[in-house]
Amino acid sequence: MRRMLYAAAACCFVGLATIGCGPKGPELGSVTGKVTLDGKPVTNGLVTFMPVAGGRPATGKTDANGQYMLLGVDGKGALLGQHRVTVTTLQETVAVTEMRSDSPEYAKQAVVDPSAYDSAKVVEPIPARYNTNTELTEEVKSGSNVIDLELKSQ
């Protein structure tokens, strides 16, 4: 009886150990490239590849030179196949620091009308045909993919 218990425990251990040895999700293709708008690098941009056949998107942030590398939930790269591609810019947030002054004039200027924020609008420099109404499609293949995105404002 004891031998059977040890044998069953050994089988369970081997079975659990081999579970992690199989493939770890769908095959991905690594994707890097450069994003330009009218020949100039798009800095602080967000590039998103959305699989046409469905599945998880992959995103990458552009650096000061417009270079990006896609990352997804499943790892570095994007799912293989056709993708709709969007490019938007990331708006930087401004940190508010606490400032103090005993001046009554400062106190008057420090009072902010909340309705002033309603009229503030962020202007997206990337045309809508590359983000909200994207016309971009790209194919991700197995292996390494270099996909440069040369955008035009007109």
C-alpha positions as CSV (number, residue, x, y, z in Angstrom):
1,M,0.0,0.0,0.0
2,R,2.8,2.3,0.9
3,R,4.5,1.7,-2.5
4,M,1.4,2.6,-4.4
5,L,1.1,5.8,-2.4
6,Y,4.7,6.7,-3.2
7,A,4.2,5.8,-6.9
8,A,1.1,7.9,-7.1
9,A,2.9,10.9,-5.5
10,A,5.8,10.4,-7.9
11,C,3.5,10.4,-10.9
12,C,1.8,13.6,-9.6
13,F,5.1,15.3,-9.1
14,V,6.3,14.4,-12.6
15,G,3.0,15.4,-14.1
16,L,3.1,18.8,-12.4
17,A,6.8,19.3,-13.3
18,T,6.1,18.8,-17.0
19,I,3.1,21.2,-17.2
20,G,5.5,24.1,-17.3
21,C,7.5,22.6,-20.1
22,G,5.1,23.2,-23.0
23,P,4.6,26.3,-25.1
24,K,3.8,29.5,-23.1
25,G,1.1,31.0,-25.2
26,P,0.7,32.1,-28.8
27,E,3.7,32.7,-31.1
28,L,4.8,36.2,-31.2
29,G,6.9,38.2,-33.7
30,S,9.2,40.8,-32.3
31,V,8.4,44.3,-33.6
32,T,10.6,47.4,-33.6
33,G,10.7,50.4,-35.7
34,K,10.7,54.2,-36.0
35,V,7.7,56.6,-36.1
36,T,8.0,59.9,-38.0
37,L,5.6,62.6,-38.8
38,D,6.6,64.6,-41.9
39,G,10.1,63.2,-41.6
40,K,10.5,64.2,-37.9
41,P,10.6,61.6,-35.1
42,V,7.4,61.3,-33.1
43,T,8.5,61.5,-29.4
44,N,6.4,60.4,-26.5
45,G,4.1,58.5,-28.9
46,L,2.0,55.3,-28.2
47,V,2.0,52.7,-31.0
48,T,-0.7,50.0,-30.8
49,F,-1.0,46.9,-33.0
50,M,-4.5,45.4,-32.8
51,P,-4.9,41.9,-34.4
52,V,-7.5,41.9,-37.1
53,A,-8.4,38.3,-36.3
54,G,-8.9,39.1,-32.6
55,G,-6.6,38.7,-29.7
56,R,-4.6,40.8,-27.4
57,P,-3.0,44.1,-28.7
58,A,0.6,45.0,-28.3
59,T,1.9,48.5,-27.6
60,G,5.1,50.4,-27.5
61,K,6.2,53.9,-26.5
62,T,8.4,56.0,-28.8
63,D,11.6,57.5,-27.4
64,A,13.3,60.8,-28.3
65,N,14.4,59.4,-31.7
66,G,10.9,58.0,-32.5
67,Q,12.0,54.4,-31.9
68,Y,9.6,51.9,-30.4
69,M,9.5,48.2,-29.4
70,L,6.2,46.4,-29.0
71,L,5.2,44.6,-25.8
72,G,2.1,42.6,-25.0
73,V,0.6,40.7,-22.2
74,D,2.2,37.5,-23.6
75,G,5.7,39.0,-23.8
76,K,7.9,41.0,-26.2
77,G,6.3,41.3,-29.6
78,A,2.9,41.0,-31.2
79,L,0.7,38.1,-32.3
80,L,1.4,36.9,-35.9
81,G,-0.9,38.1,-38.7
82,Q,-2.6,41.3,-39.9
83,H,-2.9,44.3,-37.4
84,R,-4.7,47.6,-37.4
85,V,-2.1,50.1,-36.2
86,T,-2.8,53.3,-34.3
87,V,-0.4,56.1,-33.3
88,T,-1.2,58.7,-30.7
89,T,0.8,61.0,-28.5
90,L,1.0,60.7,-24.7
91,Q,0.3,63.9,-23.0
92,E,2.6,64.6,-20.1
93,T,1.1,65.5,-16.8
94,V,2.4,68.4,-14.9
95,A,3.2,67.9,-11.2
96,V,1.6,70.4,-8.9
97,T,3.9,71.5,-6.1
98,E,2.7,73.2,-3.0
99,M,3.7,76.9,-2.9
100,R,3.1,79.2,0.0
101,S,3.0,83.0,0.3
102,D,1.7,85.5,2.8
103,S,0.8,87.9,0.0
104,P,-2.9,88.6,-0.4
105,E,-2.3,89.1,-4.2
106,Y,-0.9,85.6,-4.4
107,A,-4.0,84.2,-2.6
108,K,-6.3,85.9,-5.2
109,Q,-4.3,84.5,-8.1
110,A,-4.2,81.0,-6.5
111,V,-8.0,80.7,-6.5
112,V,-8.8,78.6,-9.6
113,D,-12.2,78.6,-11.4
114,P,-13.0,74.9,-12.0
115,S,-14.9,75.8,-15.2
116,A,-11.6,77.0,-16.7
117,Y,-10.6,73.3,-17.0
118,D,-13.7,72.5,-19.1
119,S,-12.4,74.7,-21.9
120,A,-8.9,73.3,-21.9
121,K,-8.3,71.0,-24.8
122,V,-5.4,68.8,-25.7
123,V,-4.5,69.0,-29.4
124,E,-3.4,65.7,-30.9
125,P,-0.7,66.4,-33.4
126,I,-1.1,63.0,-35.1
127,P,-3.9,63.1,-37.7
128,A,-7.0,61.0,-36.9
129,R,-6.3,58.7,-39.9
130,Y,-3.5,57.3,-37.9
131,N,-5.4,56.9,-34.6
132,T,-9.1,57.3,-34.0
133,N,-9.9,56.6,-37.7
134,T,-6.7,54.6,-38.5
135,E,-6.0,53.6,-42.1
136,L,-2.8,51.8,-41.1
137,T,-2.4,48.0,-41.4
138,E,0.7,46.0,-41.0
139,E,1.6,42.3,-40.9
140,V,3.6,40.7,-38.2
141,K,5.6,37.6,-39.2
142,S,7.4,35.0,-37.2
143,G,10.9,36.2,-36.1
144,S,12.1,39.8,-36.1
145,N,10.0,42.5,-37.8
146,V,11.2,46.1,-38.4
147,I,8.1,48.2,-39.1
148,D,8.8,51.9,-39.7
149,L,5.7,54.2,-39.7
150,E,6.2,57.3,-41.9
151,L,3.2,59.5,-41.2
152,K,2.2,62.6,-43.1
153,S,0.2,65.5,-41.7
154,Q,-1.4,66.3,-45.1
